Amino acid sequence: MTGGSGYIGAHLVRLLLARGDTVAVVDDLVGGSSDRIEGARIFQMDIAESEAITKLSSILTEEKIETVVHLAARKKIDESIERPLWYFQQNVGGMANLLAAMQEAAVASLVFSSTAAVYAESGVPVIEESPTVPLNPYGQSKLVGEWMARAMSSSRSFKSTCLRYFNVAGAQSPELGDSAVTNLIPMVIERILEGKPPLIFGDDYSTPDGTCVRDFVHVQDVAEAHLVAIDNLSTSMRGNSIYNLGTGKGTSVRQVVDAVLKISGSALVPEVSSRRIGDIPKVIASVEKIRAELGWKSRFDLDDIVSSAWEAQQRV
Ligand SMILES: NC(=O)c1ccc[n+]([C@@H]2O[C@H](COP(=O)([O-])OP(=O)(O)OC[C@H]3O[C@@H](n4cnc5c(N)ncnc54)[C@H](O)[C@@H]3O)[C@@H](O)[C@H]2O)c1
């Protein structure tokens, strides 16, 4: 697994170890921590570096890897706008190195972490065939990753599954929280812990309460979906598949902020500021395809997400 010491990866590593699988993690440990994944074999390296193909290929061979889960990526949208080339070097370059190493080591099964950021404005709920027009270099680098996985799958016995995660949040246990405060729930919690009012960016959208609507999915649900995807690859006849990974339910920013305020017992009043450039009013996953083809659906709700995120962030 690449990126296995990070937020989502650590959840998945724990599930794999718990069911008795052997796990090798390749990670530069910049965004993650090895403490979270005791029991996995860890190889610290940057998969986008020039020597990466040889190193990755030997790891794949020596560790007798059957399936690769590729989570390692830089993921900050703002940073991707400031440093587009670096994002392509890291996310697309890293993916190219990984695929070359897999080819060299004859490993032909891949689960790739993609994102709802590949979609632009589209119908609600968003289906996998909805237009992909990513609005920033981060989303673009992920879409290129999907194309690479699909291209590999069209010409050989290579099989790949791309999972487009929606808004991942929460934690299975407090030490596994999201340490990057770049998503809504960690941002709201941080403001409350600092005694500052949570911010709402725009309340004049064409949505029921005027704030943006998103599909929040518990990180443990996301990790469990990977187990299903990994197992499915071993029996599937499909070359490449793409699935939305969400709950199919929309929650507004105001509902999230209220839920966090409630769990924290805070009397702070949210502050409404102007819209952020690039925010679209409503993005909700259609989860029909993943339900029908993989038999997966989410188990956790917003209260589980918010309460577990709150508990986890107190530890940071
Ligand atoms: N967190 C979300 O809400 C979300 C939503 C959609 C998609 N994703 C995707 O899921 C994946 C995992 O996200 P996360 O939230 O766990 O991120 P994370 O930053 O917590 O974990 C990613 C790990 O990969 C490492 N990494 C990144 N680039 C690397 C490289 N070139 N070489 C080696 N290691 C590298 C990081 O240092 C980190 O340890 C990413 O691909 C991300 O794009 C995340």
The ligand as an SDF file (V2000), in Angstrom:
LIG
                    3D

 44 48  0  0  0  0  0  0  0  0999 V2000
   -9.0860   12.8370    2.9780 N   0  0  0  0  0  0  0  0  0  0  0  0
  -10.0350   13.0560    2.0670 C   0  0  0  0  0  0  0  0  0  0  0  0
  -11.0960   13.6510    2.3680 O   0  0  0  0  0  0  0  0  0  0  0  0
   -9.8620   12.5580    0.6430 C   0  0  0  0  0  0  0  0  0  0  0  0
  -10.9180   12.7800   -0.2670 C   0  0  0  0  0  0  0  0  0  0  0  0
  -10.7480   12.3160   -1.5820 C   0  0  0  0  0  0  0  0  0  0  0  0
   -9.6060   11.6420   -1.9570 C   0  0  0  0  0  0  0  0  0  0  0  0
   -8.6020   11.4630   -1.0400 N   0  0  0  0  0  0  0  0  0  0  0  0
   -7.3860   10.7530   -1.4900 C   0  0  0  0  0  0  0  0  0  0  0  0
   -7.1240    9.7100   -0.5750 O   0  0  0  0  0  0  0  0  0  0  0  0
   -5.7260    9.4790   -0.4630 C   0  0  0  0  0  0  0  0  0  0  0  0
   -5.3360    9.4500    0.9940 C   0  0  0  0  0  0  0  0  0  0  0  0
   -5.7420   10.6590    1.6070 O   0  0  0  0  0  0  0  0  0  0  0  0
   -5.4590   10.9460    3.1530 P   0  0  0  0  0  0  0  0  0  0  0  0
   -6.5070   11.9150    3.5760 O   0  0  0  0  0  0  0  0  0  0  0  0
   -5.2750    9.6820    3.9050 O   0  0  0  0  0  0  0  0  0  0  0  0
   -4.0670   11.7190    3.0080 O   0  0  0  0  0  0  0  0  0  0  0  0
   -2.8220   11.7690    4.0120 P   0  0  0  0  0  0  0  0  0  0  0  0
   -2.0170   12.9580    3.6180 O   0  0  0  0  0  0  0  0  0  0  0  0
   -3.2840   11.6670    5.4270 O   0  0  0  0  0  0  0  0  0  0  0  0
   -2.0410   10.4390    3.6570 O   0  0  0  0  0  0  0  0  0  0  0  0
   -1.3050   10.2830    2.4840 C   0  0  0  0  0  0  0  0  0  0  0  0
    0.0650    9.7220    2.8340 C   0  0  0  0  0  0  0  0  0  0  0  0
    0.8030    9.5680    1.6080 O   0  0  0  0  0  0  0  0  0  0  0  0
    2.0760   10.1910    1.7630 C   0  0  0  0  0  0  0  0  0  0  0  0
    2.5440   10.6250    0.4360 N   0  0  0  0  0  0  0  0  0  0  0  0
    2.0270   11.6110   -0.3420 C   0  0  0  0  0  0  0  0  0  0  0  0
    2.7520   11.7250   -1.4680 N   0  0  0  0  0  0  0  0  0  0  0  0
    3.7460   10.7910   -1.3910 C   0  0  0  0  0  0  0  0  0  0  0  0
    4.8230   10.4110   -2.2260 C   0  0  0  0  0  0  0  0  0  0  0  0
    5.0690   11.0590   -3.3720 N   0  0  0  0  0  0  0  0  0  0  0  0
    5.6310    9.3980   -1.8480 N   0  0  0  0  0  0  0  0  0  0  0  0
    5.4090    8.7430   -0.6740 C   0  0  0  0  0  0  0  0  0  0  0  0
    4.4180    9.0620    0.1720 N   0  0  0  0  0  0  0  0  0  0  0  0
    3.5990   10.0730   -0.1820 C   0  0  0  0  0  0  0  0  0  0  0  0
    1.8190   11.3380    2.7250 C   0  0  0  0  0  0  0  0  0  0  0  0
    2.9910   11.8370    3.3110 O   0  0  0  0  0  0  0  0  0  0  0  0
    0.8610   10.6680    3.7160 C   0  0  0  0  0  0  0  0  0  0  0  0
    1.5830    9.9380    4.6850 O   0  0  0  0  0  0  0  0  0  0  0  0
   -5.0600   10.5670   -1.3020 C   0  0  0  0  0  0  0  0  0  0  0  0
   -4.7300   10.0040   -2.5430 O   0  0  0  0  0  0  0  0  0  0  0  0
   -6.1350   11.6160   -1.4680 C   0  0  0  0  0  0  0  0  0  0  0  0
   -5.9830   12.3110   -2.6730 O   0  0  0  0  0  0  0  0  0  0  0  0
   -8.6990   11.9060    0.2400 C   0  0  0  0  0  0  0  0  0  0  0  0
  1  2  1  0
  2  3  2  0
  2  4  1  0
  4  5  1  0
  4 44  2  0
  5  6  2  0
  6  7  1  0
  7  8  2  0
  8  9  1  0
  8 44  1  0
  9 10  1  0
  9 42  1  0
 10 11  1  0
 11 12  1  0
 11 40  1  0
 12 13  1  0
 13 14  1  0
 14 15  2  0
 14 16  1  0
 14 17  1  0
 17 18  1  0
 18 19  2  0
 18 20  1  0
 18 21  1  0
 21 22  1  0
 22 23  1  0
 23 24  1  0
 23 38  1  0
 24 25  1  0
 25 26  1  0
 25 36  1  0
 26 27  1  0
 26 35  1  0
 27 28  2  0
 28 29  1  0
 29 30  1  0
 29 35  2  0
 30 31  1  0
 30 32  2  0
 32 33  1  0
 33 34  2  0
 34 35  1  0
 36 37  1  0
 36 38  1  0
 38 39  1  0
 40 41  1  0
 40 42  1  0
 42 43  1  0
M  CHG  2   8   1  16  -1
M  END
$$$$
